[in-house]
Amino acid sequence: MSIRRNILLRVYLAFGLILLFAGAVVIQLFRVQFVQGDKWKKMASTLSTRYQTVEAARGNIFANDMSLLATSVPEYELHMDMFAPGIADDQDFNENVDSLAIKFSQLYSDKPAREYSRMLRDARKDGSRYQLIRRKVTHRELTQIRKFPIFRMGKYKGGLIVLEQNRRVLPFRSLAARTIGYKNENVKNAVGLEGAYASYINGESGKRLMQRMAGGTWMPVNNGEDEVEPKEGADIISTIDVNFQDVAQDALKAQLEKTEADHGCVVLMEVATGEIRAIANFTRTKDGNYEEKLNYAISNAADPGSTFKLATYMALFDQHKIDTNTIVNAENGRYKFPKGPTITDAEAGNYEMTAKKAFEESSNVAAAKFAVRYYNDNPKEFTDKLYSYHLNEKLGLQIQGEGAPVVKNPKSRSWNKYYTLPEMAYGYEMKITPLQMLTLYNAVANNGKMIAPLLVKEIRRLGNTVEQFQARVINEKVCSDATLGKVKSLLEGVVSEGTGKNVIKNPLYKVAGKTGTAQIANGSAGYGVKKTYQASFCGYFPADKPKYSMIVVINHPTKGDYLAAKVAGPVFRQIADRVYASDLNMSPAGPVHYVGNSNLPQIKKGNVKALKQVYTKLGVKPLYAANNAAANGVDTSNGIAFEDVSYKSGVVPEVKGMGLSDALYALGNAGYKVVARGSGVVANQSVTAGSITPKGSKIIIELR
């Protein structure tokens, strides 16, 4: 074969291969374009666009008086489409960009207008369709920004892209923080009211269509048809009283600091309703401060100590084993049971005494001897009676985390026929939470009716009631009326004549209750040489007409005394005094009469019903006239003039100058959802008074 022919053959072969490859490419392009076109278009669409979940604003948590305990404050992140329809032409952009920069500089004062202008111009040069302008923008600032040059062209023409984020805030900060709880995606178990009622508070999430931009960022696509607006969550009305909660926390924390205790808790409950008015928990941190970390009141099941003697004596009275005058020898405060434990009293000096005196002096020996004397042959009779008080059952609270109580019976594996019965008689070899113990005392104060504690009384959505809660009755009658009379007498005697006499007794009102000083296990060391104590006081007041019950527990005090009367007693007394002073229904004093030149308080618009109640209690005559009534010739020497408040549907009322409670009342009655910031009186409201605004709209008020 000649060289020329060889070269031509190779050229033809190469050319043929090229034609074959080109044909294959054309065929594949045809196949992709027409045969598989729909498939690849859908895939491309999913890679460049997607739906993003828009979190709903969570509902508010209110106190009993409608004060805000937790709320969601909106924060905004602002972006800008530098080629929006309104500024697509360079001339339109250049004519307005400097004015926009000046407005941003005036609003934030963080950098001069020329820097804002440079940022916006550079973003346009880079072709940015999603330029970040600012993070953490408030609602008030956003309202102003929407009126800036370019942005006032409208949602689409102006290029302003707003991403809303909700930040959870507690207006009263640490007040009842652990009970309010929190929402955390990383925490499996629900925490507090935020967790227990998340299905109501969370609302319904929406969705927003997002488009992938250069650099991997995602920009919202302003397509109203493809967007689903989130629905705000429902509001929770709790039973917490803000003022009582504040008093409880202050008193508990002060005593913990004074005694350098490890932790402690307080629960204040309304007797008739079971509504918890205050619940405080503090733990000592490594740096010596106290913070709310655990809800000991509902979770910490431990030996209750002498506060449990109420259950022991109730059983003895109800089963006709003893009476208040039954004699027992307390053996000078120390007694060794045959084959059993050695029982000691906190203080020596107790010999022969009545059952009433033994209870008042908190004799452990007496309680143990009574239990062994009457139940040793049949301990099940005793434990069955305790079970009838439901002390072995959880209360079924509205929030999670309740500790499981442990009350032994003869069939329990750890039951010891020589030790368990006498130890149980004065509150050992068992586990009961403070709130479970308080529920028993509350039942005595409530004439034998045992009810489960209540933390939430109502759920509302847009001002309408979704669900209401009433106290659940656990036991209609825990014991006979005769037994109730006896144990009430014993509980009053503790304060008037016994261990609580010098600390808790008050000349203005009677208190009934029981001290409890318990030695508790010190970690892995158990009940070792280094003793660890728990001081508690549980009771109710006023004793002759009970309105509130309360328990105070202070764990491991290390400075000063460890006896319950001197450690837990002062906290109970301080809180009870403040509650009694602030609740006019409990005060026996008559109405206050103003004489001479006494100045009457200035009255602002607000809750007229509450105002009239104050007038009635203080003996002040209300005058239904304007606050400037005197100038108009109205005689105000014998009363107070005030303006009644009238509401018109869809019209925003004026709340500037009001306190938080009155502002919430006024706006709430007008049908609006309120977000409050700050403290003091209302200085600004986001929607001007008199504006026509749909009911259910959100109005932000700023207090200073």
C-alpha positions as CSV (number, residue, x, y, z in Angstrom):
1,M,0.0,0.0,0.0
2,S,1.3,3.4,-1.0
3,I,2.0,6.1,1.5
4,R,-0.7,8.3,0.0
5,R,-3.4,5.6,0.3
6,N,-2.4,4.9,3.9
7,I,-2.8,8.5,4.9
8,L,-6.2,8.8,3.2
9,L,-7.5,5.7,4.9
10,R,-6.5,7.1,8.3
11,V,-8.2,10.5,7.5
12,Y,-11.4,8.8,6.4
13,L,-11.4,6.7,9.5
14,A,-10.9,9.7,11.8
15,F,-13.6,11.7,9.9
16,G,-16.0,8.8,10.2
17,L,-15.5,8.5,13.9
18,I,-16.0,12.3,14.3
19,L,-19.3,12.0,12.3
20,L,-20.4,9.1,14.4
21,F,-19.7,11.0,17.7
22,A,-21.4,14.1,16.4
23,G,-24.5,12.0,15.5
24,A,-24.5,10.4,18.9
25,V,-24.4,13.9,20.5
26,V,-27.3,15.1,18.3
27,I,-29.4,12.0,19.1
28,Q,-28.7,12.5,22.9
29,L,-29.6,16.2,22.7
30,F,-32.8,15.3,21.0
31,R,-33.5,12.6,23.6
32,V,-32.8,15.0,26.5
33,Q,-34.8,17.9,25.0
34,F,-37.9,16.1,23.8
35,V,-38.0,12.6,25.4
36,Q,-36.8,13.4,28.9
37,G,-37.4,17.1,28.9
38,D,-40.1,17.1,31.6
39,K,-38.1,15.0,33.9
40,W,-35.0,17.3,33.8
41,K,-37.1,20.5,34.0
42,K,-38.7,19.3,37.2
43,M,-35.3,18.3,38.7
44,A,-33.8,21.7,37.8
45,S,-36.8,23.4,39.4
46,T,-36.2,21.5,42.7
47,L,-32.6,22.4,42.7
48,S,-33.2,26.2,42.2
49,T,-36.4,26.6,44.2
50,R,-37.8,25.2,47.4
51,Y,-40.4,25.9,50.1
52,Q,-39.1,27.1,53.4
53,T,-41.1,26.8,56.6
54,V,-42.1,30.1,58.2
55,E,-42.4,29.8,62.0
56,A,-45.5,31.2,63.5
57,A,-45.4,33.8,66.3
58,R,-45.9,31.8,69.5
59,G,-48.8,32.7,71.8
60,N,-48.3,34.7,75.0
61,I,-48.3,33.4,78.5
62,F,-50.1,35.7,80.9
63,A,-50.2,35.9,84.7
64,N,-53.5,35.7,86.6
65,D,-54.0,39.4,86.3
66,M,-53.1,39.3,82.6
67,S,-49.6,40.6,83.1
68,L,-47.3,39.3,80.4
69,L,-45.0,36.5,81.6
70,A,-43.7,35.4,78.1
71,T,-44.3,36.9,74.7
72,S,-42.8,36.8,71.2
73,V,-41.2,40.0,69.9
74,P,-40.8,40.2,66.2
75,E,-37.4,41.0,64.7
76,Y,-36.7,41.5,61.0
77,E,-33.8,40.9,58.6
78,L,-33.8,43.3,55.7
79,H,-32.5,42.5,52.2
80,M,-32.9,44.4,48.9
81,D,-33.3,43.4,45.3
82,M,-31.0,45.9,43.5
83,F,-32.9,45.3,40.2
84,A,-36.5,45.5,41.4
85,P,-39.0,46.8,38.8
86,G,-39.1,50.3,40.3
87,I,-35.3,50.8,40.0
88,A,-34.6,48.6,37.0
89,D,-33.6,51.7,35.1
90,D,-30.2,53.2,36.2
91,Q,-31.6,56.7,36.2
92,D,-34.4,55.8,38.7
93,F,-31.8,54.1,40.9
94,N,-29.3,56.9,40.8
95,E,-31.9,59.6,41.5
96,N,-33.0,57.9,44.8
97,V,-30.1,55.9,46.2
98,D,-28.5,58.8,48.0
99,S,-31.8,59.8,49.6
100,L,-32.2,56.2,50.8
101,A,-28.7,56.2,52.2
102,I,-29.3,59.5,54.1
103,K,-32.4,58.0,55.7
104,F,-30.6,54.9,56.9
105,S,-27.8,57.1,58.3
106,Q,-30.3,59.2,60.2
107,L,-32.1,56.2,61.6
108,Y,-29.2,54.2,62.9
109,S,-26.3,56.8,63.1
110,D,-23.8,54.0,62.8
111,K,-22.1,55.2,59.7
112,P,-22.3,58.2,57.4
113,A,-24.7,58.4,54.4
114,R,-21.8,58.1,51.9
115,E,-21.0,54.6,53.2
116,Y,-24.5,53.4,52.9
117,S,-24.6,54.9,49.4
118,R,-21.3,53.1,48.5
119,M,-22.7,49.8,49.8
120,L,-25.9,50.1,47.7
121,R,-24.1,51.2,44.6
122,D,-21.5,48.3,44.9
123,A,-24.3,45.8,45.4
124,R,-25.9,47.0,42.1
125,K,-22.6,46.8,40.3
126,D,-22.3,43.2,41.5
127,G,-25.8,42.4,40.2
128,S,-27.1,41.5,43.7
129,R,-30.7,40.5,43.9
130,Y,-30.6,39.7,47.6
131,Q,-28.3,42.3,49.3
132,L,-28.3,42.2,53.1
133,I,-29.2,45.6,54.5
134,R,-29.5,45.0,58.2
135,R,-30.3,42.4,60.8
136,K,-32.3,42.7,64.1
137,V,-34.7,45.4,62.9
138,T,-37.5,46.2,65.2
139,H,-41.2,46.6,64.2
140,R,-41.0,50.4,64.9
141,E,-37.9,50.7,62.7
142,L,-39.5,48.6,59.9
143,T,-42.5,50.9,59.9
144,Q,-40.2,53.9,59.2
145,I,-38.1,52.1,56.7
146,R,-41.1,51.2,54.5
147,K,-41.6,54.9,54.0
148,F,-38.0,55.5,52.8
149,P,-37.2,56.5,49.2
150,I,-37.4,53.5,46.8
151,F,-39.0,51.3,49.4
152,R,-42.1,53.4,49.5
153,M,-42.8,52.3,45.9
154,G,-44.3,49.1,47.3
155,K,-43.5,45.5,48.2
156,Y,-42.5,44.5,44.6
157,K,-41.3,47.7,42.9
158,G,-39.2,48.9,45.8
159,G,-37.2,45.7,46.2
160,L,-37.4,45.6,50.0
161,I,-37.3,41.9,51.1
162,V,-38.3,41.4,54.8
163,L,-37.7,38.2,56.7
164,E,-39.5,38.0,60.0
165,Q,-38.1,36.2,63.0
166,N,-39.6,35.9,66.5
167,R,-37.6,36.2,69.6
168,R,-39.0,34.9,72.9
169,V,-38.8,37.3,75.8
170,L,-39.8,37.3,79.5
171,P,-40.9,40.8,80.4
172,F,-40.3,40.0,84.1
173,R,-37.1,38.2,83.4
174,S,-36.4,35.6,86.0
175,L,-39.9,35.8,87.5
176,A,-41.3,32.2,87.6
177,A,-38.8,31.4,84.8
178,R,-38.6,27.7,85.5
179,T,-42.4,27.3,85.6
180,I,-42.8,29.3,82.4
181,G,-40.2,27.0,80.9
182,Y,-38.8,27.3,77.4
183,K,-38.9,25.8,73.9
184,N,-35.7,24.2,72.7
185,E,-35.5,21.8,69.8
186,N,-32.4,20.1,71.3
187,V,-34.3,19.2,74.5
188,K,-36.4,16.1,74.2
189,N,-38.6,16.5,77.3
190,A,-41.0,19.4,77.5
191,V,-40.0,22.2,80.0
192,G,-42.6,24.2,81.9
193,L,-45.7,25.7,80.5
194,E,-43.9,26.5,77.2
195,G,-43.4,22.8,76.7
196,A,-46.6,21.4,78.2
197,Y,-48.8,23.6,76.0
198,A,-46.6,23.8,73.0
199,S,-49.3,22.4,70.7
200,Y,-51.4,25.5,71.5
201,I,-48.7,28.1,71.9
202,N,-46.7,27.1,68.7
203,G,-49.5,28.0,66.3
204,E,-49.4,26.8,62.7
205,S,-46.3,27.3,60.5
206,G,-46.6,28.8,57.1
207,K,-44.4,28.4,54.0
208,R,-42.5,30.6,51.6
209,L,-41.1,29.9,48.1
210,M,-37.4,30.5,48.0
211,Q,-35.0,30.7,45.0
212,R,-31.3,29.7,45.0
213,M,-29.1,32.6,44.1
214,A,-25.4,32.8,43.2
215,G,-23.2,31.9,46.1
216,G,-25.7,29.4,47.6
217,T,-28.0,32.0,49.3
218,W,-31.8,31.6,49.1
219,M,-34.0,34.5,48.3
220,P,-37.8,34.7,48.9
221,V,-39.8,34.7,45.7
222,N,-42.6,37.2,46.1
223,N,-45.4,35.1,44.8
224,G,-48.5,35.5,46.9
225,E,-50.2,32.4,45.4
226,D,-47.4,30.1,46.6
227,E,-47.2,31.5,50.1
228,V,-49.0,30.3,53.2
229,E,-49.2,32.8,56.0
230,P,-48.4,31.3,59.5
231,K,-51.1,31.4,62.2
232,E,-50.2,32.8,65.5
233,G,-50.4,30.5,68.6
234,A,-53.0,30.6,71.3
235,D,-52.4,32.5,74.6
236,I,-52.1,30.7,78.0
237,I,-53.6,32.3,81.1
238,S,-51.7,31.0,84.1
239,T,-52.6,31.2,87.8
240,I,-49.4,32.9,88.8
241,D,-49.8,36.2,90.6
242,V,-46.9,38.5,89.6
243,N,-46.8,40.4,92.9
244,F,-46.9,37.2,95.1
245,Q,-44.3,35.5,92.8
246,D,-42.0,38.5,93.3
247,V,-42.4,38.4,97.0
248,A,-41.8,34.6,97.1
249,Q,-38.7,34.7,95.0
250,D,-37.1,37.6,97.0
251,A,-37.9,36.0,100.4
252,L,-36.6,32.5,99.4
253,K,-33.4,33.9,97.7
254,A,-32.6,36.1,100.7
255,Q,-32.8,33.1,103.1
256,L,-30.8,30.8,100.8
257,E,-28.0,33.4,100.7
258,K,-28.2,33.9,104.5
259,T,-27.9,30.2,105.3
260,E,-25.7,29.4,102.2
261,A,-28.1,26.5,101.4
262,D,-27.7,24.3,98.4
263,H,-31.2,24.8,97.0
264,G,-34.8,25.6,98.0
265,C,-38.4,26.1,96.8
266,V,-41.6,27.8,97.7
267,V,-45.2,27.1,96.6
268,L,-48.2,29.4,97.4
269,M,-51.6,27.9,96.5
270,E,-55.1,29.2,96.8
271,V,-57.0,26.8,99.1
272,A,-60.4,26.7,97.5
273,T,-59.4,26.6,93.8
274,G,-56.0,24.9,93.9
275,E,-54.6,27.7,91.8
276,I,-50.8,28.2,92.3
277,R,-50.2,31.8,92.9
278,A,-46.4,31.6,93.3
279,I,-43.8,28.9,92.7
280,A,-40.1,29.7,93.2
281,N,-37.0,27.4,92.9
282,F,-33.4,28.3,93.3
283,T,-30.1,26.4,93.1
284,R,-26.7,27.5,94.2
285,T,-24.3,27.8,91.4
286,K,-20.5,27.3,91.5
287,D,-19.9,31.0,91.9
288,G,-22.2,31.2,94.9
289,N,-25.2,32.8,93.2
290,Y,-28.7,31.4,93.0
291,E,-30.5,30.7,89.8
292,E,-33.7,28.8,88.7
293,K,-32.3,25.6,87.2
294,L,-34.7,22.9,88.5
295,N,-38.3,22.9,89.6
296,Y,-37.7,21.2,92.9
297,A,-41.2,21.9,94.0
298,I,-42.7,19.4,91.5
299,S,-39.7,17.1,90.8
300,N,-37.7,16.6,94.0
301,A,-39.2,13.6,95.7
302,A,-37.4,13.1,99.1
303,D,-38.0,12.2,102.7
304,P,-40.4,14.9,103.9
305,G,-39.5,14.6,107.6
306,S,-41.8,15.9,110.3
307,T,-44.3,17.6,107.9
308,F,-45.4,14.0,107.2
309,K,-46.6,13.6,110.8
310,L,-49.9,15.3,109.8
311,A,-50.7,12.1,107.7
312,T,-49.6,9.8,110.6
313,Y,-51.8,11.6,113.2
314,M,-54.7,11.8,110.7
315,A,-54.6,8.0,110.3
316,L,-54.4,7.5,114.1
317,F,-57.4,9.9,114.7
318,D,-59.5,8.6,111.8
319,Q,-59.1,5.0,112.9
320,H,-59.8,5.8,116.5
321,K,-56.4,4.7,117.8
322,I,-55.7,7.8,119.8
323,D,-57.2,11.2,120.8
324,T,-55.6,14.5,121.3
325,N,-55.2,13.8,125.0
326,T,-53.7,10.3,124.7
327,I,-50.5,10.1,126.8
328,V,-47.2,9.1,125.4
329,N,-43.7,9.0,126.9
330,A,-41.1,10.8,124.6
331,E,-38.2,9.3,126.7
332,N,-36.4,12.7,126.9
333,G,-36.1,12.8,123.1
334,R,-34.3,9.5,122.6
335,Y,-35.5,5.9,122.3
336,K,-34.1,2.6,121.0
337,F,-36.7,0.2,119.7
338,P,-36.1,-3.5,120.4
339,K,-34.3,-4.8,117.2
340,G,-35.3,-1.5,115.6
341,P,-33.9,2.0,115.1
342,T,-32.8,4.6,117.7
343,I,-35.2,7.5,117.3
344,T,-34.1,11.0,118.5
345,D,-35.9,14.3,118.7
346,A,-34.4,17.6,117.5
347,E,-34.4,18.8,121.1
348,A,-34.4,16.9,124.4
349,G,-36.6,17.5,127.4
350,N,-39.8,15.7,126.3
351,Y,-41.2,13.1,128.7
352,E,-44.8,12.2,129.2
353,M,-47.1,14.4,127.2
354,T,-50.4,14.4,125.3
355,A,-50.6,13.5,121.6
356,K,-51.4,17.2,120.9
357,K,-48.3,18.4,122.8
358,A,-46.2,15.8,121.1
359,F,-47.3,17.0,117.7
360,E,-46.7,20.7,118.6
361,E,-43.2,19.9,119.9
362,S,-42.6,17.7,116.9
363,S,-41.5,14.7,118.9
364,N,-40.2,11.9,116.6
365,V,-40.1,9.5,119.4
366,A,-43.8,10.0,120.2
367,A,-44.9,9.6,116.5
368,A,-42.8,6.4,116.2
369,K,-44.1,4.9,119.4
370,F,-47.7,5.6,118.4
371,A,-47.2,3.9,115.1
372,V,-45.5,0.8,116.6
373,R,-48.1,0.6,119.4
374,Y,-51.1,0.6,117.2
375,Y,-49.9,-0.8,113.8
376,N,-47.0,-3.2,114.5
377,D,-49.3,-6.2,114.3
378,N,-51.0,-5.0,111.2
379,P,-48.8,-2.3,109.4
380,K,-51.0,-2.7,106.3
381,E,-53.8,-1.0,108.1
382,F,-51.6,2.1,108.4
383,T,-50.2,2.1,104.9
384,D,-53.7,1.5,103.4
385,K,-54.9,4.6,105.2
386,L,-52.0,6.6,103.8
387,Y,-52.9,5.3,100.3
388,S,-56.4,6.6,100.9
389,Y,-54.9,10.0,101.0
390,H,-53.4,9.3,97.6
391,L,-49.9,10.0,98.9
392,N,-48.6,7.2,96.7
393,E,-49.9,8.7,93.5
394,K,-48.7,11.5,91.2
395,L,-50.9,14.6,91.2
396,G,-51.2,14.6,87.4
397,L,-49.9,18.2,87.0
398,Q,-50.4,20.3,83.9
399,I,-46.6,20.4,83.3
400,Q,-44.2,17.5,83.0
401,G,-41.5,16.5,85.4
402,E,-43.4,15.5,88.5
403,G,-41.5,13.3,90.8
404,A,-42.9,9.8,91.5
405,P,-43.9,9.4,95.2
406,V,-42.8,6.3,97.1
407,V,-44.8,5.2,100.1
408,K,-44.0,1.7,101.2
409,N,-46.3,-1.1,102.3
410,P,-45.6,-4.5,103.9
411,K,-45.3,-6.1,100.4
412,S,-42.5,-3.7,99.3
413,R,-39.2,-5.5,98.8
414,S,-37.4,-2.9,101.0
415,W,-39.9,-3.2,103.9
416,N,-38.2,-4.0,107.2
417,K,-40.5,-5.3,109.9
418,Y,-38.4,-3.6,112.7
419,Y,-37.4,-0.4,111.0
420,T,-39.8,0.8,108.3
421,L,-42.9,1.4,110.4
422,P,-41.4,3.6,113.1
423,E,-39.3,5.5,110.5
424,M,-42.3,6.2,108.3
425,A,-44.3,7.6,111.2
426,Y,-42.1,10.7,111.2
427,G,-41.4,11.1,107.5
428,Y,-38.6,8.7,106.6
429,E,-38.2,5.7,104.2
430,M,-40.4,7.4,101.6
431,K,-40.2,9.9,98.8
432,I,-42.7,12.8,98.4
433,T,-42.4,16.1,96.5
434,P,-43.0,19.4,98.2
435,L,-46.1,20.0,96.1
436,Q,-47.5,16.6,96.9
437,M,-47.1,17.4,100.6
438,L,-48.7,20.8,100.2
439,T,-51.7,19.2,98.5
440,L,-52.4,17.2,101.7
441,Y,-52.2,20.3,103.9
442,N,-54.4,22.2,101.4
443,A,-57.0,19.4,101.7
444,V,-57.1,19.9,105.5
445,A,-57.5,23.7,105.0
446,N,-60.2,23.0,102.4
447,N,-62.4,21.0,104.9
448,G,-61.1,17.7,103.7
449,K,-61.5,18.2,99.9
450,M,-58.3,17.3,98.1
451,I,-57.8,18.9,94.7
452,A,-55.0,18.8,92.2
453,P,-52.9,22.0,92.0
454,L,-53.7,24.2,88.9
455,L,-51.1,26.2,86.9
456,V,-53.2,27.1,83.8
457,K,-56.8,28.2,84.0
458,E,-57.6,29.2,80.4
459,I,-56.4,29.0,76.8
460,R,-57.4,31.8,74.4
461,R,-57.1,32.4,70.7
462,L,-57.6,36.0,69.4
463,G,-59.4,36.8,72.7
464,N,-61.8,33.9,72.5
465,T,-61.7,31.1,75.0
466,V,-60.5,27.8,73.6
467,E,-60.5,25.8,76.8
468,Q,-60.9,26.4,80.5
469,F,-59.6,24.3,83.4
470,Q,-61.0,23.7,86.8
471,A,-59.3,22.0,89.7
472,R,-59.6,18.3,89.5
473,V,-61.0,16.7,92.7
474,I,-58.7,13.9,93.9
475,N,-60.7,13.0,97.1
476,E,-64.0,14.6,98.2
477,K,-63.2,13.9,101.8
478,V,-59.8,12.7,103.0
479,C,-61.0,12.1,106.6
480,S,-64.0,12.6,108.9
481,D,-65.0,16.0,110.2
482,A,-64.0,15.0,113.7
483,T,-60.5,14.2,112.5
484,L,-60.3,17.5,110.6
485,G,-61.2,19.4,113.8
486,K,-58.4,17.6,115.7
487,V,-55.6,18.0,113.2
488,K,-56.6,21.7,112.6
489,S,-56.2,22.2,116.3
490,L,-52.8,20.5,116.3
491,L,-51.6,22.6,113.3
492,E,-52.7,25.8,115.0
493,G,-51.0,24.7,118.2
494,V,-47.6,24.3,116.4
495,V,-47.6,28.0,115.7
496,S,-49.3,29.3,118.8
497,E,-47.6,27.0,121.4
498,G,-45.1,24.7,119.7
499,T,-42.0,24.8,117.4
500,G,-43.3,27.7,115.3
501,K,-44.3,30.0,118.2
502,N,-41.3,32.4,118.2
503,V,-40.9,32.8,114.4
504,I,-44.2,32.2,112.6
505,K,-46.8,33.4,115.1
506,N,-48.4,36.7,114.0
507,P,-50.7,39.0,116.1
508,L,-52.8,40.0,113.0
509,Y,-53.9,36.6,111.7
510,K,-53.6,32.9,112.7
511,V,-51.3,30.5,110.9
512,A,-51.7,26.7,111.0
513,G,-48.8,24.4,109.9
514,K,-46.0,22.1,110.8
515,T,-42.3,22.3,110.9
516,G,-40.1,19.6,109.5
517,T,-36.4,19.1,110.0
518,A,-35.2,16.0,108.1
519,Q,-31.7,14.5,107.8
520,I,-31.2,13.7,104.2
521,A,-28.8,11.5,102.3
522,N,-25.6,13.3,101.3
523,G,-25.0,11.9,97.9
524,S,-23.1,8.6,97.8
525,A,-22.0,9.1,101.4
526,G,-25.6,8.5,102.5
527,Y,-26.5,9.3,106.1
528,G,-22.9,9.5,107.1
529,V,-20.9,11.4,109.7
530,K,-21.3,14.8,107.9
531,K,-25.0,15.4,108.4
532,T,-27.1,17.1,105.7
533,Y,-30.5,18.6,106.6
534,Q,-33.7,19.7,104.9
535,A,-35.8,22.4,106.7
536,S,-39.4,22.8,105.7
537,F,-42.6,24.4,106.9
538,C,-46.0,23.6,105.4
539,G,-49.3,25.2,106.4
540,Y,-52.1,27.6,105.6
541,F,-53.5,31.0,106.7
542,P,-55.6,32.6,108.0
543,A,-56.2,29.5,110.1
544,D,-59.8,30.4,111.1
545,K,-60.7,31.0,107.4
546,P,-58.0,29.6,105.2
547,K,-57.4,31.4,101.9
548,Y,-53.8,30.3,101.1
549,S,-51.7,27.3,101.7
550,M,-47.9,27.3,101.4
551,I,-44.8,25.1,101.7
552,V,-41.2,26.3,102.1
553,V,-38.3,23.8,101.7
554,I,-34.7,24.7,102.2
555,N,-32.1,22.0,101.5
556,H,-28.7,21.7,103.1
557,P,-28.3,25.0,105.0
558,T,-24.6,25.3,105.9
559,K,-24.5,28.6,107.8
560,G,-26.3,29.3,111.1
561,D,-29.1,27.0,112.3
562,Y,-30.6,24.1,110.5
563,L,-33.9,23.7,112.4
564,A,-37.0,24.2,110.3
565,A,-38.6,26.9,112.4
566,K,-35.5,29.1,112.2
567,V,-34.6,28.3,108.5
568,A,-37.9,27.8,106.6
569,G,-40.2,29.6,109.1
570,P,-39.0,33.2,108.4
571,V,-39.6,32.7,104.7
572,F,-43.2,31.5,105.3
573,R,-43.8,34.4,107.7
574,Q,-42.4,37.0,105.3
575,I,-44.4,35.8,102.3
576,A,-47.6,35.3,104.4
577,D,-47.3,38.8,105.9
578,R,-47.0,40.4,102.4
579,V,-49.9,38.3,101.0
580,Y,-52.1,39.1,103.9
581,A,-51.4,42.8,103.7
582,S,-52.1,42.9,99.9
583,D,-55.3,40.9,100.0
584,L,-58.0,43.2,101.3
585,N,-60.5,40.3,101.5
586,M,-58.5,38.8,104.4
587,S,-58.1,42.0,106.3
588,P,-60.6,42.6,109.1
589,A,-60.1,46.3,109.0
590,G,-62.9,48.5,107.8
591,P,-62.8,51.0,104.9
592,V,-60.3,53.8,105.0
593,H,-61.8,57.3,105.4
594,Y,-59.9,60.3,104.2
595,V,-60.2,63.5,106.3
596,G,-58.8,67.0,106.3
597,N,-56.6,67.9,103.3
598,S,-55.6,64.4,102.3
599,N,-54.8,64.1,98.6
600,L,-56.7,61.5,96.7
601,P,-54.8,59.5,94.0
602,Q,-54.9,60.5,90.4
603,I,-56.9,58.1,88.3
604,K,-56.3,57.1,84.7
605,K,-58.5,55.2,82.3
606,G,-58.5,51.5,82.5
607,N,-60.2,48.6,84.2
608,V,-63.3,50.3,85.7
609,K,-64.5,47.2,87.4
610,A,-61.2,46.9,89.3
611,L,-61.2,50.6,90.0
612,K,-64.7,50.4,91.6
613,Q,-63.6,47.5,93.7
614,V,-60.7,49.6,95.1
615,Y,-63.1,52.5,95.8
616,T,-65.4,50.2,97.7
617,K,-62.7,48.7,99.8
618,L,-61.2,52.2,100.6
619,G,-64.5,53.8,101.3
620,V,-64.0,56.4,98.5
621,K,-67.0,57.7,96.6
622,P,-66.5,57.5,92.8
623,L,-67.7,60.4,90.7
624,Y,-68.6,59.5,87.2
625,A,-67.1,62.6,85.6
626,A,-64.0,63.7,83.7
627,N,-60.7,64.1,85.6
628,N,-61.0,67.8,85.1
629,A,-64.4,67.8,86.8
630,A,-63.3,70.3,89.5
631,A,-62.5,72.9,86.8
632,N,-66.0,72.3,85.4
633,G,-67.7,73.0,88.7
634,V,-68.2,69.4,89.9
635,D,-67.8,69.0,93.6
636,T,-64.9,66.5,94.1
637,S,-64.3,67.0,97.8
638,N,-65.9,63.8,98.8
639,G,-64.7,61.5,96.0
640,I,-62.6,60.9,93.0
641,A,-63.5,61.9,89.5
642,F,-62.6,59.6,86.6
643,E,-63.4,59.0,83.0
644,D,-65.1,55.8,82.1
645,V,-63.7,54.1,79.0
646,S,-65.9,53.4,75.9
647,Y,-64.7,51.1,73.2
648,K,-65.6,51.1,69.5
649,S,-65.1,48.0,67.5
650,G,-62.2,48.3,65.1
651,V,-60.9,51.6,66.6
652,V,-57.6,51.6,68.6
653,P,-58.0,53.2,72.0
654,E,-55.5,55.6,73.6
655,V,-53.3,53.9,76.2
656,K,-50.4,56.3,76.6
657,G,-49.8,57.1,80.2
658,M,-51.5,53.9,81.4
659,G,-49.8,51.1,83.4
660,L,-49.3,47.7,81.8
661,S,-52.4,46.1,83.4
662,D,-54.7,48.9,82.3
663,A,-53.2,49.1,78.8
664,L,-53.7,45.3,78.3
665,Y,-57.2,45.6,79.6
666,A,-58.1,48.5,77.2
667,L,-56.5,47.0,74.1
668,G,-57.7,43.5,74.9
669,N,-61.3,44.7,75.3
670,A,-61.0,46.4,72.0
671,G,-60.0,43.1,70.4
672,Y,-56.3,43.5,69.8
673,K,-53.3,41.3,70.5
674,V,-50.7,43.2,72.6
675,V,-46.9,42.9,72.7
676,A,-45.4,44.9,75.6
677,R,-41.8,46.1,76.0
678,G,-40.1,47.7,78.9
679,S,-41.6,48.6,82.3
680,G,-43.4,51.6,83.8
681,V,-46.2,53.4,81.9
682,V,-47.0,53.3,78.2
683,A,-44.9,55.9,76.3
684,N,-45.6,54.8,72.8
685,Q,-48.1,52.5,70.9
686,S,-47.3,51.2,67.4
687,V,-50.8,52.0,66.1
688,T,-52.1,55.6,66.7
689,A,-55.1,56.0,68.8
690,G,-58.3,56.4,66.8
691,S,-56.9,54.4,63.9
692,I,-59.3,52.0,62.1
693,T,-57.6,48.6,62.6
694,P,-59.1,45.1,62.2
695,K,-59.7,43.2,65.5
696,G,-57.1,40.6,66.2
697,S,-54.2,42.8,64.9
698,K,-51.0,43.0,66.9
699,I,-50.2,46.3,68.7
700,I,-46.8,46.9,70.3
701,I,-46.6,49.2,73.3
702,E,-43.4,50.6,74.8
703,L,-43.3,51.3,78.5
704,R,-40.8,53.6,80.2
